[in-house]
Amino acid sequence: MRLENRPLGFVINFLLGVSWAVVLLGALTSFLSLYHESFLFAVVSAFVGAVPGLAAVLLLEHMITGKEKLDELKRQTLLLEKLLEEKNIK
């Protein structure tokens, strides 16, 4: 898990797995229901069927990246405050 907050990390990773399952199911069901008509139409519909799941994956990855960025900024702030204190002591 990439997030330090275990419950939040578990929920986000679970939802990420569900989103990838939606991508797979959307693409497969769209493709298999239309491949007998036209292969090109089936490929296009598979992409359209995968779009909602891909949007959810993108949103969750954006949330993870934002949380990691916030955690890193907090660590940097603590280090900068330590350096400022050391400078003021000398």
C-alpha positions as CSV (number, residue, x, y, z in Angstrom):
1,M,0.0,0.0,0.0
2,R,1.3,3.4,-0.9
3,L,-0.7,5.4,1.7
4,E,0.4,5.7,5.3
5,N,-3.2,5.9,6.6
6,R,-4.1,2.2,6.6
7,P,-7.9,2.3,6.6
8,L,-8.0,5.0,3.9
9,G,-5.3,3.1,1.9
10,F,-7.3,-0.1,2.2
11,V,-10.5,1.5,1.0
12,I,-8.8,3.3,-1.9
13,N,-6.9,0.2,-3.0
14,F,-10.1,-1.8,-2.8
15,L,-12.0,0.7,-4.9
16,L,-9.0,0.7,-7.4
17,G,-9.4,-3.0,-7.8
18,V,-13.1,-2.7,-8.3
19,S,-12.5,0.0,-10.9
20,W,-10.1,-2.2,-12.9
21,A,-12.7,-5.0,-12.7
22,V,-15.3,-2.6,-14.1
23,V,-12.9,-1.8,-16.9
24,L,-12.4,-5.4,-17.7
25,L,-16.1,-6.3,-17.5
26,G,-17.2,-3.3,-19.5
27,A,-14.7,-4.0,-22.3
28,L,-15.3,-7.7,-22.4
29,T,-19.1,-7.6,-22.4
30,S,-19.2,-4.8,-25.0
31,F,-16.8,-6.7,-27.2
32,L,-18.4,-10.1,-26.9
33,S,-21.9,-8.8,-27.4
34,L,-21.0,-7.1,-30.7
35,Y,-18.0,-9.1,-32.2
36,H,-20.4,-11.1,-34.5
37,E,-21.6,-7.9,-36.2
38,S,-18.2,-6.2,-37.0
39,F,-14.8,-6.6,-35.4
40,L,-14.1,-2.8,-35.7
41,F,-17.4,-1.9,-34.1
42,A,-16.7,-4.4,-31.4
43,V,-13.3,-2.9,-30.6
44,V,-14.8,0.6,-30.5
45,S,-17.6,-0.5,-28.2
46,A,-15.1,-2.3,-26.0
47,F,-13.2,1.0,-25.6
48,V,-16.5,2.8,-24.8
49,G,-17.4,0.2,-22.3
50,A,-14.1,0.5,-20.6
51,V,-14.2,4.3,-20.3
52,P,-16.3,4.6,-17.0
53,G,-13.9,2.2,-15.2
54,L,-10.9,4.1,-16.6
55,A,-12.3,7.3,-15.4
56,A,-12.7,5.9,-11.9
57,V,-9.1,4.5,-12.0
58,L,-7.9,8.0,-13.0
59,L,-9.8,9.7,-10.2
60,L,-8.5,7.3,-7.6
61,E,-4.9,7.5,-8.8
62,H,-5.3,11.3,-8.6
63,M,-6.5,11.0,-5.0
64,I,-3.6,8.8,-4.1
65,T,-1.1,11.2,-5.7
66,G,-2.6,14.2,-3.9
67,K,-2.5,12.4,-0.6
68,E,1.2,11.4,-1.2
69,K,2.0,15.0,-2.1
70,L,0.4,16.3,1.0
71,D,2.3,13.8,3.2
72,E,5.6,14.8,1.5
73,L,4.9,18.5,2.0
74,K,4.2,17.8,5.7
75,R,7.6,16.0,6.0
76,Q,9.4,18.9,4.2
77,T,7.7,21.4,6.5
78,L,8.9,19.6,9.6
79,L,12.4,19.5,8.2
80,L,12.4,23.2,7.3
81,E,11.1,24.1,10.8
82,K,13.9,22.1,12.3
83,L,16.5,23.8,10.2
84,L,15.0,27.2,11.1
85,E,15.2,26.4,14.8
86,E,18.8,25.2,14.5
87,K,19.7,28.4,12.7
88,N,18.0,30.6,15.3
89,I,19.8,28.7,18.1
90,K,23.2,29.4,16.7
